[in-house]
Amino acid sequence: MTSCLVGRRSRRAFEAIVVGMLVAGTAPALPGQASVEVGPSVGYYRPLGHFAHGDYFDTRLPSTPQDLSALAYGGTAVIRFTRRLGLEVDGTVVPDARSSRVFTNPGGFGGNRVFAATITIASAEMLLELKSSNGRRLWVGAGPGFIHHGGDSYDGYGTPSEVAGVAAVGGDIALAKHVHASASLSALVYRLRLSDPRVIGSGVQEDGLVRLGLVLKP
């Protein structure tokens, strides 16, 4: 039953991203130089840090942050106020971060560690365009973000939701008059807090997110 609930939550999160993209895409043109760009993305989520020390571990949780690495799906909406300045809003879902592995604890007892998690990420970044020429653009961005850990593994630990700092670099290239292909690399830093601080699985986290997508321009 819990897995069904997780699946429904993942679908709802993805549907919310799609609806937001459609709303942004049908919004009227803004005055002056401002414009709205939207598009879908697919990528790879890869935590890079480590968990803080704890008193014990739970086999329902990942043994390292890297165990949560998985494909990610989402969308982006960008409001460009001027040629060089803009605001990017991203939504990403990692619906199937799971693993099964054999482990041995310090007492010598072994077993099978199985976990299933769903990661949801949202961010709003101010963008600065560094270079633009011949249908190509290069930009950097930074801003606040939000990351939620849910699924079977985190149901017993408060399904933590944390505020993150986000920095990104990316670019795009024109494929057609109103369509660009985009690529970006984002870094998130936040403190993951489980409801039981004694279990291994909390601590300051540094996550990476690589995304490829399409940008629909007005």
C-alpha positions, 0 to 999 in steps of 0.5 A: 500500500505504501508503494502505491501511495509513493507512486501516486505522489510521484505522479502528482509531483510530475503532473504538477511540473507539467501543469506549471510548464503549460501555464507558463507557456501560455502566459501572455508576453511580458512588457519590454524585453522579458520573455518566458521559456519552458521545456521538459528535461531528463537527467541523473541525480548523484549525491556526492557527500556522506552521512554523519556518524550515528549509533545504528543503521536501518536496512531500510535506509541507504548505506551511503548517499550515493545509493540514491543515485538514479534517473531524474525527470522534470521541467524548467520555466525561465523568465528572462527580464533582459538579454542577460538576466533571468529567473529560472524555476525548476522541478525535478522528480527522482521516482525510483531511487532503490537498491538491494545489496548484501551487507555485514555489520560490525558484529559479523551478522549479514543480511540484505539491505533493501531500500526504495526512495523518491526524491523531489527537488524544486529551485528558483535561481537568478540567471546571468548570461555570460555569452551569447552568439550564433544561437548558443548561450552560456549562463550561471545561476544561484538561488534557494531550493527545496528537497524532499526525501520520501518513499518506503525508506523514509516513511518511518523517519518523517519524510524530511523536507529541507531548504537547500542552496543551489548553484548551476551552470548551463547552456543551450543551442538552437535547433530551430527558430523556437526550439533549443537543446539545453544542458546544465549541471546543478549542485545542491547543499543542505542538511538532511535531518531524519526524525531519529538523529541516532540512525545513520542517514543524516548530515550535511549533503552535497548533491549533483544533478545533470540535466538535458532538455528542450527549451521552447522559446516564444 
